[in-house]
Amino acid sequence: MKKKTFAVDIDGTITENGGGRIHLDALDALRRLTNMGHDVIFVTGRSSIEGFLLSVFGGTTKIAVGENGGCLTFDSNEHVLLGNIDECKNALQVIQNNVENVKEKPVFPRMTEVVLERTFDLDLARKILSENNLDVELSDSQYAYHINSPGIDKGRGFSEIMKKLSILRDDVIAIGDSATDIPLFKVAKTSIALGNASDAVKSEATMSVSSNAGDGVLEALDKLAPKLSEM
């Protein structure tokens, strides 16, 4: 059996009911993959520390890509910062000065990004940033809006993990549900969009499933099972 690396989003992928509660059956299935010898690495818009803690308590590979690729966590005090939070905060000030109802989201502290409530016109904010020549990434994870440094996304963050661990693209299977997962799909040979993903996200994946969130993860792994047994 050839070892595979599963790059798995958290919110909307292994959570349920939109409240951040972990779908325990999906987590159990990912733990079984780890026990079989595969790597399961969380790649999330949440902080990498939250992803790392989930890996510790969930029994998956103890590495996490957080902040939409801006921060990598390998241990409790071992972090690699790919983004620059100062330029993100500067962009926040410009948006707040020009767009109504812009609010920071109360989240676990970030080291490389700014996280906002989904309460304002995203396209207008992007237009304002462009007019002010501010080169940052403004994305929607469905969980929140995120301001990240230029060039920072889940694909970039996970690519650093691939380099560090000598992981080949052919051995990566990515699972996600939002636009922020598309860059992750692009660095994986196999990518799976869940039922709750938009048509735009599904069109970027190599396959999709009908079930939502954690149920979708179980459906995806069930479809992959024959291939995994051959690996």
N, C-alpha and C positions, 0 to 999 in steps of 0.2 A: 504493500500500500504506500503510494507516494504521499508525502506530507503536503497538506494544503494550508494556506493561511486565509482565514475568514476575517474580512474587515467589515465590522458591523456597527451601524449607527445605533443610537439609543432611543431618543425621543421619536415616537411615531413608528418605531421599528420593533423594539422589545418592551415598549411600555403599552399600557392599555387605558382606555377611557379618557385620554387626554390629560390625565392628572399626574403623570410622572410615575405611576405605580408600575413596577416591573411585572411583566407577564412571566410567571414562575415556570410554566411549562416550556416556554421558549428559552429561558435561561438554563433550565435543566438540559435541554437539547444541545445547547452550546457547550455546556460543561461536559457532556458526553463526547462531543467532538474533540475537546481538549484531552480527555482521558484516552481517546483513541490515538492520540499523537499529533493531531493537527493543532495549529495556532489559531486562537480566536482573540482578535484585538479590537477593542472598542474605539470607534472613530466618531467623535461627537462634537456638537456645537456647545455642549456644556464644558465645564472646566475639565482639564485632563486629570485633575485630582479626583473629581467625581467618577470619571471613567476608570481610573486606577483602583479606587476603592471598590467599585462594582466588580472589577476583575478579581480582587482579593476575596471578597465575600461570596462572589458567584462561582469561583473556582475555574476561571478562564486564564488566559495568558496574561501575566502581570506587566502589561505595557498599555499605555493609552495615548491616543492622539486627541487632544481637546482644543477648544476655542477655534473650531473649524480649521484646524491645521496649524494654528499659531503656536501651540505649546505641546511638547511631547513629555510624558512622564514615564520614567523607568523604575523609580523607587520613591519612597516617601519624601526624600530630599534631593532627588536627581531629576532635574527638569532641563529641557532644551527649549529655549525661546527663539522662535523663528520670526515672530512679529514684534512690532514696536508700539506699545500702548500709548505713548505720548502723541504720535501722529493720529491715532484713532480718537483720542480725547480732543485734539485740535479740530478734527472734522466734526465731532459732536457739537462743539461750540458754534460752529458755522451753521449746522443744521438747526440747532435750537434758536438761533438768531433770525432764521428765515422761514421756518416751517412751524405750523401750529401743532400743539399737543404732542411734542416729542418728550418722552419720559424714559429714564433709565429703568431697566427691569431689575428688581431685587434678586440677585443671583449670588452663587458662590463666587468669591473674589476672583477676578481675572488678572492674568499677567501680561496678556498681549492684545486684548480686544475690548470693545465697549459693546454692551448688550442692551437693547432697547425694547420697550413694549411695542406691540404691533398696533399702534394707535394713530399712525400718521400716513401720509401719502408717500409711499416708497419711491415712486418714479419722480415726484417733485424733489425729494431729497437728493436723489441721484443727479438731477438736473442742476441743483444748487451747487453740489460738490464739483461738478464739471465746470460750471461757470467760474468757480473760485480756484480752478486748477489744482484741486486736491485729489491726488491719486490714491484712493483707498478703495477697498472692496466693501460694498453695502449689500448684504444678502438677507434672504428670508428663509429661515429653517423651519417655518411653521410654528416653532416653539417661541421664536423671538426674531427681531431684526438684529443683525450683527455688523459692526464696523470692524474690518480687519485691515492690516497693512496690505499694500499692493503685492499681488502675487501669492498671497496666502489663501489657501483653500485646503479642503480635506485631501485632495490629490497630492498637493505639495507636501503636506505633513506626513502622509502615509508613505510617500516616496522616500522620505528620509529614513523611515523605519525599514523599508525594503533594502536600502543601501546598507544600513547598519547590520542587518541580519542576513544579508545576501539572499533576499527573497526574489524569485523571478516572477515577472508579470504573469506567466502561464500558470503559476501556482496560486494566484490570488482570486478569491471569490468575494465580491463586495455585495452587501445587502443594505438597502436604504429606501427612503420614501420621499425625500424633499429635494429641491433644486440644489441645495448645498452638497448633496451626495453625488451629483453628476461628475464633478472633477474626480471623485473617488472611483466612480465607474470607469473612467477613462484610463486609470492605471491598472485595472484588473482585466484579466482575460474573460472572466465570467462575472456578470453583474445582474443583480436581481432587484427589480422594483416591486414594492408591495402594492396591494390593492388600493390602499389609501393614497398612493402617489398620483400626481397629476398626469395627464396624457403626455405632457412635455417631458416629464421625468421618465416615464415608461418608454418613451421613444429612444432614450439614450441608453437604456439597459439592454443586455443581450437576451433577457427573458423577464417575464413578469408573472405574478400570481394574482389570484382573485381575492384572497382573504386579506384582511387588514392587520397591520401591526404584528403583535406576537403570533397570532394565528397564521399570518402570512409567512412569518419566519418558519413556522412548523411545516407549512405547505411547501415552501421552497426547499427545505432540507429533505422532505419526503421525495420531491422530484429529483433532487441531486443524489439520493441514496444509492441508486444502481450504479452511477458513475463513481461515487466514492468507494464503493465496494470493489471496483475494478482497479482503483489507483494503488 
